[in-house]
């Protein structure tokens, strides 16, 4: 384990869990890397950008709240009222000094507060003014989420702050722009701010909302009952206010002849990172991890190494953590680490390969690797099973969701098991024997799909 620690700066550590032993000629090395940040303070206050902070305060931050105001938000009228109340609750949760704005989203993106392309600074007066402005929000128009994200990006870019974050609420499908337009907006915003996305009710598209959160390294969830929006928005904002370090990247170095097969986050959710690599010098690449507070996440990486004879050993990969260096590349290029100078956070982990003729050693699977391989499969078979159910392939759906029940039971993922039990009747969890329910509430199916990537951590 390696640790990064400095006065008034989060303490970063990297722990590597693996079975380093390979049989003669073996090539694939798997490891689970746990990254942990603990201990208050901010990177900016002590290291990266002293001018952005005042002693004793949290990191400088900016938040844009994007509220769906399309016509469907008026059906029922309580939905719009709950959205206004939830946004007001989130504004009340803002830390003093945080920059913020509210955007009303339809087929256009309209600045509700403060307007004129500006951000307000949170304080008693601006909070009250923003809540007054919210009372005028009404429903009408279409849905073009890409325009909301681009407007949020422009607003957030206007502030010289350490943390940039968006919160997006929608109740419907993105019907007034093409999927390509939304994808282009996500690509343009990636690395510039993080964003949590929420779907309220049951008329929105799960894959759209989860793609927004995935592309912008945030969280996605369903709020089936609009009455739960205020509590959910408050929790989201509290989490956003707890972020201390932006634009952290995992840097993975591999020796000559080795190739990275995949890198994925496996806790607290499954998130594929392999294709997000940016090159960072000879045989090194950076994978974006987003913003961090006091928290811990797990990553599964697999490296293919050249085969070797019994008795040989090698360093298969070196893992470190970096952030953009102050005064270096722009935020959008530095977020992945490949576009400019970076600062190493000092935490490092080593992944090893040792070739042996000891069959027991080389065939043993590390418990962390085994657990998260199962959790990644769990997320995959849930999504495949629900997709098959939607197209009428009931036999295929039963097989996939039965496997999901089996995996959830074996790994102790009780939350996912409960969600699965609302979609299938479980005959035998251990063997994955299930029957599809003939009648499933739409909210239950959407909740299972939205939360399918949430994992439980292995007990180390």
One Martini backbone bead per residue (centre of mass of N, CA, C, O) as a GRO file, in nm:
protein
  460
    1UNK     BB    1   0.096   0.035   0.022
    2UNK     BB    2   0.015   0.372  -0.074
    3UNK     BB    3   0.064   0.721   0.040
    4UNK     BB    4  -0.108   1.035   0.046
    5UNK     BB    5   0.025   1.313   0.244
    6UNK     BB    6  -0.102   1.632   0.369
    7UNK     BB    7  -0.159   1.915   0.480
    8UNK     BB    8  -0.493   1.970   0.417
    9UNK     BB    9  -0.507   1.685   0.266
   10UNK     BB   10  -0.595   1.430   0.119
   11UNK     BB   11  -0.573   1.081   0.176
   12UNK     BB   12  -0.408   0.866  -0.038
   13UNK     BB   13  -0.478   0.524  -0.136
   14UNK     BB   14  -0.324   0.204  -0.245
   15UNK     BB   15  -0.467  -0.119  -0.312
   16UNK     BB   16  -0.362  -0.458  -0.383
   17UNK     BB   17  -0.546  -0.738  -0.532
   18UNK     BB   18  -0.391  -1.065  -0.581
   19UNK     BB   19  -0.280  -1.326  -0.801
   20UNK     BB   20   0.052  -1.356  -0.916
   21UNK     BB   21   0.012  -1.647  -1.017
   22UNK     BB   22   0.142  -1.837  -1.295
   23UNK     BB   23   0.153  -2.036  -1.536
   24UNK     BB   24   0.312  -2.165  -1.773
   25UNK     BB   25   0.243  -1.917  -2.017
   26UNK     BB   26   0.100  -1.711  -1.877
   27UNK     BB   27  -0.087  -1.379  -1.931
   28UNK     BB   28  -0.311  -1.311  -1.715
   29UNK     BB   29  -0.361  -1.017  -1.508
   30UNK     BB   30  -0.531  -0.976  -1.200
   31UNK     BB   31  -0.682  -0.682  -1.032
   32UNK     BB   32  -0.760  -0.509  -0.729
   33UNK     BB   33  -0.819  -0.157  -0.680
   34UNK     BB   34  -0.790   0.050  -0.396
   35UNK     BB   35  -0.932   0.372  -0.351
   36UNK     BB   36  -0.846   0.622  -0.096
   37UNK     BB   37  -1.011   0.900   0.073
   38UNK     BB   38  -0.885   1.097   0.350
   39UNK     BB   39  -0.892   1.383   0.550
   40UNK     BB   40  -0.970   1.645   0.472
   41UNK     BB   41  -0.968   1.899   0.285
   42UNK     BB   42  -0.769   2.028   0.005
   43UNK     BB   43  -0.589   2.046  -0.268
   44UNK     BB   44  -0.601   2.354  -0.323
   45UNK     BB   45  -0.510   2.480  -0.046
   46UNK     BB   46  -0.206   2.332  -0.060
   47UNK     BB   47  -0.142   2.293  -0.387
   48UNK     BB   48  -0.296   2.382  -0.664
   49UNK     BB   49  -0.505   2.655  -0.570
   50UNK     BB   50  -0.489   2.894  -0.343
   51UNK     BB   51  -0.684   3.126  -0.471
   52UNK     BB   52  -0.960   2.938  -0.426
   53UNK     BB   53  -0.913   2.980  -0.107
   54UNK     BB   54  -1.015   2.965   0.231
   55UNK     BB   55  -0.959   2.937   0.540
   56UNK     BB   56  -1.169   2.668   0.651
   57UNK     BB   57  -1.275   2.596   0.378
   58UNK     BB   58  -1.400   2.473   0.121
   59UNK     BB   59  -1.412   2.413  -0.185
   60UNK     BB   60  -1.441   2.543  -0.472
   61UNK     BB   61  -1.770   2.588  -0.629
   62UNK     BB   62  -2.002   2.461  -0.889
   63UNK     BB   63  -2.365   2.468  -0.957
   64UNK     BB   64  -2.605   2.308  -1.179
   65UNK     BB   65  -2.957   2.319  -1.216
   66UNK     BB   66  -3.158   2.083  -1.405
   67UNK     BB   67  -3.499   2.142  -1.500
   68UNK     BB   68  -3.772   1.994  -1.596
   69UNK     BB   69  -4.025   2.184  -1.819
   70UNK     BB   70  -4.198   2.010  -1.961
   71UNK     BB   71  -4.519   1.923  -2.026
   72UNK     BB   72  -4.514   1.649  -1.852
   73UNK     BB   73  -4.475   1.797  -1.565
   74UNK     BB   74  -4.814   1.838  -1.558
   75UNK     BB   75  -4.827   1.502  -1.521
   76UNK     BB   76  -4.890   1.582  -1.269
   77UNK     BB   77  -4.878   1.887  -1.108
   78UNK     BB   78  -4.705   1.779  -0.864
   79UNK     BB   79  -4.436   1.742  -1.013
   80UNK     BB   80  -4.353   2.041  -1.038
   81UNK     BB   81  -4.368   2.104  -0.739
   82UNK     BB   82  -4.156   1.896  -0.649
   83UNK     BB   83  -3.926   2.017  -0.820
   84UNK     BB   84  -3.919   2.291  -0.680
   85UNK     BB   85  -3.872   2.184  -0.391
   86UNK     BB   86  -3.609   2.029  -0.453
   87UNK     BB   87  -3.443   2.271  -0.553
   88UNK     BB   88  -3.469   2.432  -0.291
   89UNK     BB   89  -3.331   2.221  -0.110
   90UNK     BB   90  -3.061   2.230  -0.259
   91UNK     BB   91  -3.004   2.531  -0.212
   92UNK     BB   92  -3.001   2.504   0.104
   93UNK     BB   93  -2.733   2.305   0.083
   94UNK     BB   94  -2.553   2.514   0.014
   95UNK     BB   95  -2.260   2.652   0.041
   96UNK     BB   96  -2.108   2.912   0.123
   97UNK     BB   97  -1.974   3.045  -0.190
   98UNK     BB   98  -2.122   2.893  -0.394
   99UNK     BB   99  -2.173   2.848  -0.716
  100UNK     BB  100  -2.490   2.920  -0.900
  101UNK     BB  101  -2.762   2.761  -1.098
  102UNK     BB  102  -3.072   2.777  -1.294
  103UNK     BB  103  -3.225   2.543  -1.527
  104UNK     BB  104  -3.462   2.532  -1.781
  105UNK     BB  105  -3.589   2.236  -1.939
  106UNK     BB  106  -3.640   2.179  -2.281
  107UNK     BB  107  -3.585   2.251  -2.609
  108UNK     BB  108  -3.449   2.437  -2.414
  109UNK     BB  109  -3.227   2.673  -2.228
  110UNK     BB  110  -3.320   2.836  -1.927
  111UNK     BB  111  -3.240   3.097  -1.725
  112UNK     BB  112  -3.358   3.152  -1.399
  113UNK     BB  113  -3.081   3.156  -1.218
  114UNK     BB  114  -2.966   3.471  -1.255
  115UNK     BB  115  -2.861   3.516  -1.537
  116UNK     BB  116  -2.672   3.627  -1.806
  117UNK     BB  117  -2.442   3.397  -1.773
  118UNK     BB  118  -2.449   3.356  -1.463
  119UNK     BB  119  -2.335   3.331  -1.126
  120UNK     BB  120  -2.410   3.269  -0.812
  121UNK     BB  121  -2.365   3.334  -0.461
  122UNK     BB  122  -2.397   3.174  -0.182
  123UNK     BB  123  -2.663   3.298   0.027
  124UNK     BB  124  -2.927   3.422   0.177
  125UNK     BB  125  -3.020   3.602  -0.062
  126UNK     BB  126  -2.978   3.409  -0.309
  127UNK     BB  127  -3.155   3.183  -0.212
  128UNK     BB  128  -3.418   3.343  -0.202
  129UNK     BB  129  -3.419   3.438  -0.496
  130UNK     BB  130  -3.421   3.155  -0.622
  131UNK     BB  131  -3.691   3.061  -0.490
  132UNK     BB  132  -3.860   3.276  -0.622
  133UNK     BB  133  -3.799   3.191  -0.917
  134UNK     BB  134  -3.921   2.900  -0.896
  135UNK     BB  135  -4.228   2.983  -0.873
  136UNK     BB  136  -4.235   3.040  -1.203
  137UNK     BB  137  -4.237   2.757  -1.277
  138UNK     BB  138  -4.327   2.583  -1.575
  139UNK     BB  139  -4.503   2.385  -1.808
  140UNK     BB  140  -4.347   2.354  -2.139
  141UNK     BB  141  -4.263   2.156  -2.397
  142UNK     BB  142  -3.979   1.993  -2.459
  143UNK     BB  143  -3.686   1.762  -2.516
  144UNK     BB  144  -3.324   1.876  -2.482
  145UNK     BB  145  -3.057   1.781  -2.307
  146UNK     BB  146  -2.806   1.889  -2.454
  147UNK     BB  147  -2.873   2.191  -2.404
  148UNK     BB  148  -2.844   2.182  -2.098
  149UNK     BB  149  -2.546   2.092  -2.083
  150UNK     BB  150  -2.423   2.327  -2.244
  151UNK     BB  151  -2.519   2.548  -2.052
  152UNK     BB  152  -2.379   2.441  -1.800
  153UNK     BB  153  -2.094   2.457  -1.912
  154UNK     BB  154  -2.083   2.763  -1.954
  155UNK     BB  155  -2.136   2.841  -1.661
  156UNK     BB  156  -1.906   2.679  -1.521
  157UNK     BB  157  -1.667   2.812  -1.693
  158UNK     BB  158  -1.703   3.108  -1.552
  159UNK     BB  159  -1.560   2.965  -1.309
  160UNK     BB  160  -1.290   2.979  -1.066
  161UNK     BB  161  -1.286   2.645  -0.988
  162UNK     BB  162  -1.256   2.318  -0.863
  163UNK     BB  163  -1.570   2.245  -0.863
  164UNK     BB  164  -1.785   2.078  -1.108
  165UNK     BB  165  -2.153   2.063  -1.110
  166UNK     BB  166  -2.439   1.855  -1.186
  167UNK     BB  167  -2.808   1.861  -1.188
  168UNK     BB  168  -3.048   1.623  -1.327
  169UNK     BB  169  -3.395   1.649  -1.438
  170UNK     BB  170  -3.629   1.395  -1.558
  171UNK     BB  171  -3.955   1.266  -1.722
  172UNK     BB  172  -3.841   1.211  -2.019
  173UNK     BB  173  -3.780   1.187  -2.335
  174UNK     BB  174  -3.540   1.269  -2.593
  175UNK     BB  175  -3.736   1.402  -2.854
  176UNK     BB  176  -3.578   1.700  -2.953
  177UNK     BB  177  -3.330   1.508  -3.020
  178UNK     BB  178  -3.076   1.336  -3.112
  179UNK     BB  179  -2.864   1.097  -3.010
  180UNK     BB  180  -2.619   1.245  -3.136
  181UNK     BB  181  -2.655   1.513  -2.985
  182UNK     BB  182  -2.622   1.401  -2.701
  183UNK     BB  183  -2.346   1.270  -2.743
  184UNK     BB  184  -2.200   1.534  -2.817
  185UNK     BB  185  -2.252   1.674  -2.549
  186UNK     BB  186  -2.110   1.468  -2.369
  187UNK     BB  187  -1.833   1.490  -2.503
  188UNK     BB  188  -1.800   1.801  -2.448
  189UNK     BB  189  -1.836   1.764  -2.116
  190UNK     BB  190  -1.621   1.578  -2.071
  191UNK     BB  191  -1.409   1.677  -1.801
  192UNK     BB  192  -1.567   1.952  -1.699
  193UNK     BB  193  -1.807   1.786  -1.556
  194UNK     BB  194  -2.019   1.667  -1.324
  195UNK     BB  195  -2.318   1.433  -1.315
  196UNK     BB  196  -2.637   1.406  -1.189
  197UNK     BB  197  -2.913   1.173  -1.255
  198UNK     BB  198  -3.277   1.200  -1.281
  199UNK     BB  199  -3.576   1.004  -1.268
  200UNK     BB  200  -3.919   1.085  -1.293
  201UNK     BB  201  -4.104   0.839  -1.273
  202UNK     BB  202  -4.196   0.633  -1.598
  203UNK     BB  203  -4.132   0.812  -1.890
  204UNK     BB  204  -3.839   0.739  -1.907
  205UNK     BB  205  -3.503   0.665  -2.013
  206UNK     BB  206  -3.267   0.478  -1.878
  207UNK     BB  207  -3.029   0.491  -2.088
  208UNK     BB  208  -3.010   0.800  -2.088
  209UNK     BB  209  -2.954   0.859  -1.788
  210UNK     BB  210  -2.708   0.666  -1.752
  211UNK     BB  211  -2.534   0.798  -1.975
  212UNK     BB  212  -2.498   1.068  -1.839
  213UNK     BB  213  -2.363   0.972  -1.579
  214UNK     BB  214  -2.135   0.815  -1.712
  215UNK     BB  215  -2.010   1.043  -1.895
  216UNK     BB  216  -2.001   1.239  -1.605
  217UNK     BB  217  -1.930   1.081  -1.339
  218UNK     BB  218  -2.202   0.996  -1.203
  219UNK     BB  219  -2.530   0.957  -1.096
  220UNK     BB  220  -2.810   0.720  -1.101
  221UNK     BB  221  -3.178   0.752  -1.072
  222UNK     BB  222  -3.489   0.680  -0.924
  223UNK     BB  223  -3.808   0.872  -0.883
  224UNK     BB  224  -4.111   0.753  -0.876
  225UNK     BB  225  -4.184   0.951  -0.643
  226UNK     BB  226  -4.206   1.290  -0.634
  227UNK     BB  227  -4.202   1.311  -0.313
  228UNK     BB  228  -3.876   1.221  -0.312
  229UNK     BB  229  -3.703   1.460  -0.427
  230UNK     BB  230  -3.601   1.635  -0.190
  231UNK     BB  231  -3.430   1.417  -0.050
  232UNK     BB  232  -3.253   1.351  -0.297
  233UNK     BB  233  -3.138   1.637  -0.352
  234UNK     BB  234  -3.007   1.671  -0.077
  235UNK     BB  235  -2.810   1.432  -0.099
  236UNK     BB  236  -2.667   1.522  -0.355
  237UNK     BB  237  -2.563   1.795  -0.244
  238UNK     BB  238  -2.405   1.685  -0.007
  239UNK     BB  239  -2.208   1.526  -0.182
  240UNK     BB  240  -2.104   1.762  -0.352
  241UNK     BB  241  -1.998   1.925  -0.095
  242UNK     BB  242  -1.781   1.677  -0.033
  243UNK     BB  243  -1.602   1.757  -0.250
  244UNK     BB  244  -1.226   1.803  -0.296
  245UNK     BB  245  -1.148   1.655  -0.577
  246UNK     BB  246  -1.056   1.703  -0.906
  247UNK     BB  247  -0.958   1.519  -1.172
  248UNK     BB  248  -0.903   1.224  -1.124
  249UNK     BB  249  -0.643   0.985  -1.213
  250UNK     BB  250  -0.559   0.674  -1.343
  251UNK     BB  251  -0.233   0.549  -1.365
  252UNK     BB  252  -0.109   0.320  -1.623
  253UNK     BB  253   0.170   0.111  -1.617
  254UNK     BB  254   0.346  -0.073  -1.873
  255UNK     BB  255   0.537  -0.291  -2.010
  256UNK     BB  256   0.695  -0.424  -2.248
  257UNK     BB  257   0.444  -0.629  -2.411
  258UNK     BB  258   0.211  -0.503  -2.263
  259UNK     BB  259  -0.153  -0.513  -2.213
  260UNK     BB  260  -0.462  -0.365  -2.181
  261UNK     BB  261  -0.770  -0.508  -2.143
  262UNK     BB  262  -0.889  -0.372  -1.865
  263UNK     BB  263  -1.091  -0.101  -1.705
  264UNK     BB  264  -1.288  -0.101  -1.397
  265UNK     BB  265  -1.540  -0.014  -1.212
  266UNK     BB  266  -1.683  -0.201  -0.907
  267UNK     BB  267  -1.689   0.035  -0.681
  268UNK     BB  268  -2.015   0.105  -0.622
  269UNK     BB  269  -1.995   0.071  -0.937
  270UNK     BB  270  -2.029  -0.015  -1.266
  271UNK     BB  271  -1.751   0.107  -1.482
  272UNK     BB  272  -1.637   0.168  -1.788
  273UNK     BB  273  -1.279   0.271  -1.882
  274UNK     BB  274  -1.112   0.173  -2.125
  275UNK     BB  275  -1.208   0.398  -2.353
  276UNK     BB  276  -1.090   0.654  -2.160
  277UNK     BB  277  -0.817   0.662  -2.252
  278UNK     BB  278  -0.512   0.848  -2.208
  279UNK     BB  279  -0.221   0.936  -2.304
  280UNK     BB  280   0.102   0.933  -2.078
  281UNK     BB  281   0.320   0.818  -2.234
  282UNK     BB  282   0.523   0.567  -2.207
  283UNK     BB  283   0.318   0.305  -2.132
  284UNK     BB  284   0.083   0.521  -2.057
  285UNK     BB  285  -0.239   0.570  -1.883
  286UNK     BB  286  -0.549   0.750  -1.840
  287UNK     BB  287  -0.823   0.733  -1.594
  288UNK     BB  288  -1.119   0.861  -1.512
  289UNK     BB  289  -1.258   0.949  -1.164
  290UNK     BB  290  -1.315   1.230  -1.084
  291UNK     BB  291  -1.462   1.321  -0.794
  292UNK     BB  292  -1.353   1.376  -0.444
  293UNK     BB  293  -1.389   1.256  -0.128
  294UNK     BB  294  -1.467   1.074   0.138
  295UNK     BB  295  -1.354   0.769  -0.008
  296UNK     BB  296  -1.421   0.443  -0.178
  297UNK     BB  297  -1.278   0.252  -0.453
  298UNK     BB  298  -1.309   0.000  -0.709
  299UNK     BB  299  -1.072  -0.174  -0.934
  300UNK     BB  300  -1.054  -0.357  -1.242
  301UNK     BB  301  -0.766  -0.521  -1.376
  302UNK     BB  302  -0.621  -0.619  -1.702
  303UNK     BB  303  -0.315  -0.791  -1.799
  304UNK     BB  304  -0.111  -0.859  -2.076
  305UNK     BB  305   0.161  -1.080  -2.085
  306UNK     BB  306   0.439  -1.219  -2.146
  307UNK     BB  307   0.549  -1.515  -2.158
  308UNK     BB  308   0.693  -1.746  -1.910
  309UNK     BB  309   0.896  -1.903  -1.709
  310UNK     BB  310   0.967  -2.072  -1.452
  311UNK     BB  311   1.068  -1.821  -1.201
  312UNK     BB  312   0.957  -1.580  -1.318
  313UNK     BB  313   0.942  -1.214  -1.288
  314UNK     BB  314   0.710  -0.922  -1.290
  315UNK     BB  315   0.602  -0.607  -1.376
  316UNK     BB  316   0.278  -0.548  -1.492
  317UNK     BB  317   0.202  -0.288  -1.301
  318UNK     BB  318   0.150   0.069  -1.243
  319UNK     BB  319  -0.015   0.256  -0.989
  320UNK     BB  320  -0.158   0.587  -1.006
  321UNK     BB  321  -0.215   0.937  -0.911
  322UNK     BB  322  -0.375   1.218  -1.080
  323UNK     BB  323  -0.358   1.574  -1.148
  324UNK     BB  324  -0.389   1.866  -1.257
  325UNK     BB  325  -0.180   2.118  -1.311
  326UNK     BB  326  -0.123   2.417  -1.227
  327UNK     BB  327  -0.115   2.589  -1.532
  328UNK     BB  328  -0.183   2.394  -1.735
  329UNK     BB  329  -0.405   2.248  -1.875
  330UNK     BB  330  -0.697   2.225  -1.956
  331UNK     BB  331  -0.960   2.071  -1.826
  332UNK     BB  332  -1.042   1.895  -2.074
  333UNK     BB  333  -0.746   1.772  -2.116
  334UNK     BB  334  -0.656   1.703  -1.812
  335UNK     BB  335  -0.865   1.496  -1.705
  336UNK     BB  336  -0.694   1.251  -1.848
  337UNK     BB  337  -0.372   1.356  -1.858
  338UNK     BB  338  -0.281   1.393  -2.180
  339UNK     BB  339  -0.274   1.733  -2.226
  340UNK     BB  340  -0.078   1.772  -1.964
  341UNK     BB  341   0.020   1.859  -1.676
  342UNK     BB  342   0.090   1.679  -1.372
  343UNK     BB  343   0.001   1.561  -1.045
  344UNK     BB  344   0.128   1.356  -0.810
  345UNK     BB  345  -0.015   1.187  -0.524
  346UNK     BB  346   0.185   0.920  -0.440
  347UNK     BB  347   0.008   0.691  -0.494
  348UNK     BB  348   0.091   0.331  -0.500
  349UNK     BB  349   0.077   0.034  -0.717
  350UNK     BB  350   0.156  -0.320  -0.755
  351UNK     BB  351   0.171  -0.550  -1.032
  352UNK     BB  352   0.222  -0.897  -1.046
  353UNK     BB  353   0.435  -1.162  -1.196
  354UNK     BB  354   0.441  -1.526  -1.134
  355UNK     BB  355   0.599  -1.817  -1.228
  356UNK     BB  356   0.454  -2.151  -1.182
  357UNK     BB  357   0.424  -2.516  -1.084
  358UNK     BB  358   0.201  -2.446  -0.880
  359UNK     BB  359  -0.121  -2.529  -0.906
  360UNK     BB  360  -0.255  -2.397  -0.659
  361UNK     BB  361  -0.143  -2.111  -0.704
  362UNK     BB  362  -0.233  -2.066  -1.018
  363UNK     BB  363  -0.561  -2.140  -0.957
  364UNK     BB  364  -0.606  -1.921  -0.772
  365UNK     BB  365  -0.860  -1.697  -0.663
  366UNK     BB  366  -0.908  -1.398  -0.586
  367UNK     BB  367  -1.162  -1.277  -0.395
  368UNK     BB  368  -1.193  -0.997  -0.524
  369UNK     BB  369  -1.198  -1.085  -0.819
  370UNK     BB  370  -1.434  -1.282  -0.798
  371UNK     BB  371  -1.648  -1.088  -0.691
  372UNK     BB  372  -1.633  -0.867  -0.926
  373UNK     BB  373  -1.695  -1.055  -1.156
  374UNK     BB  374  -1.982  -1.114  -1.052
  375UNK     BB  375  -2.089  -0.818  -1.043
  376UNK     BB  376  -2.054  -0.760  -1.344
  377UNK     BB  377  -2.239  -0.989  -1.437
  378UNK     BB  378  -2.492  -0.899  -1.291
  379UNK     BB  379  -2.537  -0.637  -1.450
  380UNK     BB  380  -2.547  -0.770  -1.732
  381UNK     BB  381  -2.789  -0.979  -1.691
  382UNK     BB  382  -3.003  -0.778  -1.620
  383UNK     BB  383  -3.002  -0.613  -1.881
  384UNK     BB  384  -3.047  -0.852  -2.071
  385UNK     BB  385  -3.312  -0.957  -1.944
  386UNK     BB  386  -3.483  -0.699  -1.985
  387UNK     BB  387  -3.450  -0.681  -2.291
  388UNK     BB  388  -3.581  -0.958  -2.352
  389UNK     BB  389  -3.854  -0.895  -2.222
  390UNK     BB  390  -3.931  -0.654  -2.413
  391UNK     BB  391  -3.915  -0.862  -2.682
  392UNK     BB  392  -4.040  -1.158  -2.574
  393UNK     BB  393  -3.794  -1.330  -2.441
  394UNK     BB  394  -3.866  -1.537  -2.187
  395UNK     BB  395  -3.646  -1.750  -2.175
  396UNK     BB  396  -3.402  -1.560  -2.178
  397UNK     BB  397  -3.488  -1.391  -1.933
  398UNK     BB  398  -3.496  -1.620  -1.727
  399UNK     BB  399  -3.199  -1.700  -1.745
  400UNK     BB  400  -3.071  -1.427  -1.673
  401UNK     BB  401  -3.231  -1.367  -1.404
  402UNK     BB  402  -3.143  -1.627  -1.267
  403UNK     BB  403  -2.844  -1.560  -1.261
  404UNK     BB  404  -2.880  -1.304  -1.094
  405UNK     BB  405  -2.991  -1.437  -0.841
  406UNK     BB  406  -2.747  -1.615  -0.791
  407UNK     BB  407  -2.535  -1.385  -0.763
  408UNK     BB  408  -2.672  -1.220  -0.540
  409UNK     BB  409  -2.672  -1.447  -0.331
  410UNK     BB  410  -2.363  -1.522  -0.328
  411UNK     BB  411  -2.272  -1.200  -0.264
  412UNK     BB  412  -2.487  -1.039  -0.080
  413UNK     BB  413  -2.698  -0.872  -0.271
  414UNK     BB  414  -2.980  -0.763  -0.132
  415UNK     BB  415  -3.089  -0.527  -0.297
  416UNK     BB  416  -3.099  -0.675  -0.571
  417UNK     BB  417  -3.270  -0.914  -0.480
  418UNK     BB  418  -3.525  -0.743  -0.418
  419UNK     BB  419  -3.563  -0.634  -0.706
  420UNK     BB  420  -3.588  -0.911  -0.848
  421UNK     BB  421  -3.848  -1.006  -0.678
  422UNK     BB  422  -4.034  -0.800  -0.860
  423UNK     BB  423  -3.986  -0.978  -1.143
  424UNK     BB  424  -3.942  -1.251  -0.987
  425UNK     BB  425  -3.986  -1.584  -0.900
  426UNK     BB  426  -3.831  -1.755  -0.642
  427UNK     BB  427  -3.732  -2.088  -0.608
  428UNK     BB  428  -3.391  -2.093  -0.640
  429UNK     BB  429  -3.119  -1.912  -0.570
  430UNK     BB  430  -2.872  -2.106  -0.593
  431UNK     BB  431  -2.968  -2.199  -0.903
  432UNK     BB  432  -3.160  -1.985  -1.053
  433UNK     BB  433  -3.465  -2.044  -1.003
  434UNK     BB  434  -3.725  -1.903  -1.211
  435UNK     BB  435  -4.011  -1.679  -1.254
  436UNK     BB  436  -4.191  -1.485  -1.433
  437UNK     BB  437  -4.379  -1.230  -1.395
  438UNK     BB  438  -4.684  -1.130  -1.526
  439UNK     BB  439  -4.675  -0.875  -1.324
  440UNK     BB  440  -4.513  -0.554  -1.363
  441UNK     BB  441  -4.399  -0.283  -1.238
  442UNK     BB  442  -4.251  -0.026  -1.392
  443UNK     BB  443  -4.087   0.084  -1.152
  444UNK     BB  444  -3.943  -0.185  -1.084
  445UNK     BB  445  -3.797  -0.227  -1.352
  446UNK     BB  446  -3.648   0.051  -1.356
  447UNK     BB  447  -3.497   0.015  -1.090
  448UNK     BB  448  -3.334  -0.232  -1.168
  449UNK     BB  449  -3.191  -0.106  -1.413
  450UNK     BB  450  -3.065   0.147  -1.275
  451UNK     BB  451  -2.933  -0.045  -1.022
  452UNK     BB  452  -2.755  -0.280  -1.153
  453UNK     BB  453  -2.452  -0.145  -1.091
  454UNK     BB  454  -2.476  -0.203  -0.804
  455UNK     BB  455  -2.257  -0.282  -0.537
  456UNK     BB  456  -2.079  -0.499  -0.332
  457UNK     BB  457  -1.845  -0.538  -0.100
  458UNK     BB  458  -1.574  -0.691  -0.011
  459UNK     BB  459  -1.437  -0.871   0.241
  460UNK     BB  460  -1.097  -0.813   0.347
   0.00000   0.00000   0.00000
